[in-house]
Amino acid sequence: MGTYVITFEATSHALRAEKVLKKAGLKVYAIPTPRHLSSNCGIAFKFSPEIKEKVHSCLTESNCPFEGIFPLEKNSQSKSTR
């Protein structure tokens, strides 16, 4: 299975999300935002597909804004929806 990436519109949103997700015990890893996914914030987080729903619900319940969650595939140019 692949990896997922969550993107943000602002660095402050990414930093807040990192705090929320790590406090929830979810393993996310900071990476430079792939430019084919977003040109906004330069920080994104990658994570395993097994925790996709937990990441989404954790951020939604915490009112932590994010741009979208995307599958990260090599040489992928397509966007996924939020």
Backbone as a printed PyTorch tensor [residue, N CA C, xyz], in Angstrom:
tensor([[[  0.8310,  -1.1950,   0.0000],
         [  0.0000,   0.0000,   0.0000],
         [  0.8640,   1.2420,   0.0000]],

        [[  0.2960,   2.3350,  -0.4710],
         [  1.0260,   3.5800,  -0.5750],
         [  1.0250,   4.3830,   0.7060]],

        [[  1.3710,   5.6150,   0.5460],
         [  1.4440,   6.5650,   1.6450],
         [  0.4880,   7.7050,   1.3550]],

        [[  0.0140,   8.3570,   2.3860],
         [ -0.8350,   9.5360,   2.2230],
         [ -0.1060,  10.7740,   2.7060]],

        [[ -0.5380,  11.9230,   2.1810],
         [  0.0280,  13.2120,   2.5450],
         [ -1.1220,  14.1520,   2.8690]],

        [[ -0.9460,  14.9230,   3.9270],
         [ -1.9230,  15.9620,   4.2490],
         [ -1.2520,  17.3120,   4.0410]],

        [[ -1.9480,  18.2130,   3.3520],
         [ -1.3990,  19.5290,   3.0350],
         [ -2.1920,  20.6110,   3.7670]],

        [[ -1.5610,  21.7790,   3.8460],
         [ -2.1270,  22.8970,   4.6050],
         [ -1.9720,  24.1830,   3.8110]],

        [[ -2.8060,  25.1700,   4.1500],
         [ -2.7200,  26.4620,   3.4840],
         [ -1.7270,  27.4000,   4.1580]],

        [[ -1.3660,  27.1040,   5.4100],
         [ -0.4500,  27.9740,   6.1490],
         [  0.4340,  27.1400,   7.0720]],

        [[  1.6290,  27.6240,   7.2990],
         [  2.5630,  26.9310,   8.1790],
         [  2.0020,  26.7990,   9.5910]],

        [[  1.2980,  27.8240,  10.0520],
         [  0.7210,  27.7600,  11.4000],
         [ -0.2910,  26.6150,  11.5040]],

        [[ -1.0270,  26.3390,  10.4280],
         [ -1.9750,  25.2210,  10.4260],
         [ -1.2270,  23.8960,  10.5030]],

        [[ -0.1270,  23.7900,   9.7860],
         [  0.6640,  22.5530,   9.7960],
         [  1.2490,  22.2990,  11.1870]],

        [[  1.7570,  23.3290,  11.8210],
         [  2.3470,  23.1720,  13.1420],
         [  1.2870,  22.7980,  14.1810]],

        [[  0.1270,  23.4040,  14.0730],
         [ -0.9650,  23.0480,  14.9810],
         [ -1.3980,  21.6010,  14.7510]],

        [[ -1.5120,  21.1970,  13.4910],
         [ -1.9130,  19.8240,  13.1650],
         [ -0.8980,  18.8260,  13.7080]],

        [[  0.3720,  19.1350,  13.5680],
         [  1.3960,  18.2250,  14.0760],
         [  1.2240,  18.0010,  15.5800]],

        [[  0.9830,  19.0730,  16.2920],
         [  0.7990,  18.9790,  17.7410],
         [ -0.4230,  18.1100,  18.0710]],

        [[ -1.5300,  18.3450,  17.3890],
         [ -2.7700,  17.5960,  17.6200],
         [ -2.5870,  16.1150,  17.2890]],

        [[ -1.9750,  15.8290,  16.1460],
         [ -1.8200,  14.4400,  15.7100],
         [ -0.8470,  13.6620,  16.5940]],

        [[  0.2370,  14.2920,  16.9650],
         [  1.1990,  13.5980,  17.8310],
         [  0.6380,  13.3880,  19.2340]],

        [[ -0.1440,  14.3440,  19.7300],
         [ -0.7880,  14.1780,  21.0340],
         [ -1.7650,  12.9980,  20.9990]],

        [[ -2.3780,  12.7680,  19.8250],
         [ -3.3090,  11.6450,  19.6560],
         [ -2.5690,  10.3240,  19.4380]],

        [[ -1.2360,  10.3860,  19.3810],
         [ -0.4440,   9.1720,  19.2140],
         [ -0.3420,   8.6810,  17.7820]],

        [[ -0.6540,   9.5450,  16.8240],
         [ -0.5860,   9.1610,  15.4090],
         [  0.7940,   9.4690,  14.8520]],

        [[  1.3580,   8.5150,  14.1350],
         [  2.6950,   8.6900,  13.5700],
         [  2.6000,   9.3740,  12.2140]],

        [[  2.9890,  10.6510,  12.2110],
         [  3.0610,  11.4350,  10.9830],
         [  4.4740,  11.9830,  10.8740]],

        [[  4.9130,  12.1890,   9.6410],
         [  6.2880,  12.6220,   9.3920],
         [  6.2830,  13.8580,   8.5020]],

        [[  6.9540,  14.9040,   8.9550],
         [  7.0260,  16.1440,   8.1860],
         [  7.8680,  15.9450,   6.9360]],

        [[  7.3460,  16.4570,   5.8200],
         [  8.0580,  16.4210,   4.5410],
         [  7.8130,  17.7480,   3.8250]],

        [[  8.6630,  18.0980,   2.8730],
         [  8.3440,  19.2570,   2.0340],
         [  7.0920,  18.9300,   1.2120]],

        [[  6.2030,  19.8890,   1.1010],
         [  4.9700,  19.6610,   0.3450],
         [  5.2860,  19.4060,  -1.1260]],

        [[  4.8290,  18.2730,  -1.6660],
         [  5.0150,  18.0290,  -3.0960],
         [  4.2940,  19.1150,  -3.9040]],

        [[  5.0030,  19.7720,  -4.7760],
         [  4.4490,  20.9070,  -5.5200],
         [  3.2960,  20.5230,  -6.4350]],

        [[  3.2190,  19.2740,  -6.8400],
         [  2.0750,  18.8900,  -7.6800],
         [  0.7900,  18.7590,  -6.8510]],

        [[  0.9160,  18.7900,  -5.5190],
         [ -0.2590,  18.7240,  -4.6570],
         [ -0.6980,  20.1010,  -4.1690]],

        [[  0.2550,  20.9680,  -3.8720],
         [ -0.0810,  22.2920,  -3.3610],
         [  1.1060,  23.2310,  -3.4890]],

        [[  0.7980,  24.4970,  -3.6970],
         [  1.8650,  25.4970,  -3.7200],
         [  1.7200,  26.4510,  -2.5420]],

        [[  0.8740,  26.1070,  -1.6000],
         [  0.6690,  26.9630,  -0.4310],
         [  1.7540,  26.7220,   0.6070]],

        [[  1.4370,  26.1060,   1.6960],
         [  2.3780,  25.8520,   2.7790],
         [  3.4700,  24.8720,   2.3330]],

        [[  4.6810,  25.0790,   2.7570],
         [  5.7900,  24.2170,   2.3720],
         [  5.9540,  22.9680,   3.2190]],

        [[  5.1060,  22.8280,   4.2580],
         [  5.1790,  21.6650,   5.1410],
         [  3.9510,  20.7870,   4.9250]],

        [[  4.1910,  19.4890,   4.7670],
         [  3.1130,  18.5010,   4.6900],
         [  3.5020,  17.3650,   5.6220]],

        [[  2.5650,  16.4760,   5.8780],
         [  2.8570,  15.3070,   6.6980],
         [  2.4640,  14.0610,   5.9460]],

        [[  3.3580,  13.0790,   5.9630],
         [  3.0240,  11.8010,   5.3470],
         [  2.7010,  10.8070,   6.4520]],

        [[  1.8700,   9.8280,   6.0880],
         [  1.4410,   8.8290,   7.0550],
         [  0.9300,   7.6040,   6.3190]],

        [[  0.7820,   6.5240,   7.0530],
         [  0.3410,   5.2650,   6.4510],
         [ -1.1660,   5.2870,   6.1980]],

        [[ -1.6130,   4.5230,   5.2080],
         [ -3.0460,   4.4920,   4.8790],
         [ -3.9200,   3.9730,   6.0190]],

        [[ -3.3340,   3.1820,   6.8910],
         [ -4.1010,   2.6040,   7.9930],
         [ -4.6600,   3.6600,   8.9450]],

        [[ -4.0250,   4.8320,   9.0070],
         [ -4.4960,   5.8550,   9.9460],
         [ -5.1670,   7.0360,   9.2460]],

        [[ -5.4580,   6.9040,   7.9600],
         [ -6.0640,   8.0100,   7.1970],
         [ -7.3320,   8.5380,   7.8600]],

        [[ -8.2490,   7.6530,   8.1970],
         [ -9.5160,   8.0890,   8.8030],
         [ -9.2950,   8.7070,  10.1800]],

        [[ -8.3410,   8.1840,  10.9320],
         [ -8.0420,   8.7390,  12.2560],
         [ -7.4520,  10.1430,  12.1290]],

        [[ -6.5530,  10.3310,  11.1550],
         [ -5.9630,  11.6480,  10.9190],
         [ -7.0750,  12.6450,  10.5830]],

        [[ -7.9320,  12.2590,   9.6510],
         [ -9.0180,  13.1450,   9.2240],
         [ -9.9390,  13.4890,  10.3960]],

        [[-10.3880,  12.4860,  11.1310],
         [-11.3280,  12.7470,  12.2210],
         [-10.6780,  13.5310,  13.3560]],

        [[ -9.4300,  13.2570,  13.6480],
         [ -8.7200,  13.9620,  14.7090],
         [ -8.6170,  15.4620,  14.3920]],

        [[ -8.2490,  15.7900,  13.1660],
         [ -8.1190,  17.1990,  12.7860],
         [ -9.4820,  17.8740,  12.6920]],

        [[-10.4680,  17.1590,  12.1810],
         [-11.8110,  17.7210,  12.0740],
         [-12.3880,  18.0090,  13.4550]],

        [[-12.2670,  17.0600,  14.3610],
         [-12.7870,  17.2340,  15.7210],
         [-12.0570,  18.3460,  16.4740]],

        [[-10.8070,  18.5820,  16.1250],
         [-10.0140,  19.6270,  16.7850],
         [-10.1370,  20.9790,  16.0790]],

        [[-10.9910,  21.0400,  15.0560],
         [-11.1550,  22.2630,  14.2540],
         [ -9.8180,  22.7810,  13.7230]],

        [[ -8.9770,  21.8520,  13.3330],
         [ -7.6590,  22.1900,  12.7970],
         [ -7.7610,  22.2060,  11.2670]],

        [[ -7.5920,  23.3680,  10.6490],
         [ -7.7690,  23.4490,   9.2000],
         [ -6.6620,  22.7310,   8.4240]],

        [[ -7.0700,  22.0620,   7.3600],
         [ -6.1210,  21.4490,   6.4390],
         [ -6.6700,  21.5890,   5.0300]],

        [[ -5.7740,  21.5180,   4.0710],
         [ -6.1520,  21.7160,   2.6760],
         [ -6.7400,  20.4470,   2.0690]],

        [[ -6.0620,  19.3290,   2.2650],
         [ -6.5490,  18.0800,   1.7150],
         [ -5.6550,  16.9180,   2.0860]],

        [[ -6.1910,  15.7130,   1.8870],
         [ -5.4380,  14.4770,   2.1050],
         [ -5.3340,  13.7860,   0.7590]],

        [[ -4.1160,  13.4540,   0.3670],
         [ -3.8520,  12.9290,  -0.9630],
         [ -3.0230,  11.6520,  -0.9100]],

        [[ -3.2860,  10.7220,  -1.8100],
         [ -2.3860,   9.5750,  -1.9160],
         [ -1.0710,  10.0570,  -2.5100]],

        [[  0.0280,   9.5860,  -1.9850],
         [  1.3390,   9.9680,  -2.5050],
         [  1.8660,   8.8210,  -3.3380]],

        [[  1.8470,   9.0270,  -4.6300],
         [  2.3340,   8.0180,  -5.5610],
         [  3.4780,   8.6170,  -6.3480]],

        [[  4.4380,   7.8110,  -6.6720],
         [  5.5720,   8.2970,  -7.4490],
         [  5.0840,   8.8280,  -8.7960]],

        [[  5.5510,  10.0270,  -9.1300],
         [  5.2400,  10.6840, -10.3990],
         [  3.7490,  10.9500, -10.5890]],

        [[  2.9980,  11.0320,  -9.4920],
         [  1.5780,  11.3270,  -9.5950],
         [  1.3670,  12.8200,  -9.8060]],

        [[  0.5220,  13.1780, -10.7360],
         [  0.2080,  14.5650, -10.9930],
         [ -1.2480,  14.8840, -10.6610]],

        [[ -1.9890,  13.9270, -10.1660],
         [ -3.4070,  14.1470,  -9.9110],
         [ -3.6650,  14.4810,  -8.4550]],

        [[ -4.7100,  15.3000,  -8.2350],
         [ -5.1040,  15.6560,  -6.8880],
         [ -6.2880,  14.8090,  -6.4620]],

        [[ -6.3890,  14.5920,  -5.1760],
         [ -7.5360,  13.9250,  -4.5950],
         [ -8.3720,  14.9770,  -3.8810]],

        [[ -9.5880,  14.6450,  -3.5540],
         [-10.4290,  15.5950,  -2.8470],
         [-10.3100,  15.4100,  -1.3560]],

        [[-10.7340,  16.4050,  -0.6620],
         [-10.6890,  16.4160,   0.7900],
         [-11.6030,  15.4390,   1.3480]]])
